[in-house]
Amino acid sequence: MKFKLFIIFVLICLSCPAWAATYYVKNGGNDSLDGLSDSTAWASIAKVGATVISGDTVYFRSQDTWTNASRGAVLVPTAGVTYLGTGYGSGTRAKFLAGRSASGGYYGVIDITVSNVTISGFEVDGNYASNSYNNDGIAMGWSGGDISGITINNCVVHNTGLPHGGWGYG
């Protein structure tokens, strides 16, 4: 009888969705660790993108800066995930800084192409890029899919567009 109850309990647990996790990211972190605390925080946004699932929360340490190497977004969120740039660390807000590129094109420092995403408490710096490159701050909907349920809160977006007067959205 106890064995049958144990089996029923295991089956119920396996049929329930996984519990949401809270992850931490900081400069000097280690992507081979679990990311579940400051002492085991990840270092890269690539690790975040490869790991998080809907329902998770990701804290970026508020005194740190993340930059893309050249072209492309610094952060491409996963559907259903909350990204926070405040509440972890001693700074005012985490910063996403666009890299520079010699090739033309347009992209967001944060590119949201999925639904049910929260972005809160970040500094988003387009870095004015190069003369032929345009950086939107937080871009949404480039994929043409559903982008409902998006919340952007308490973010500072600046230096978007081209320094010689080109257009670029915040």
Disulfide bonds with the S-S distance in Angstrom:
none
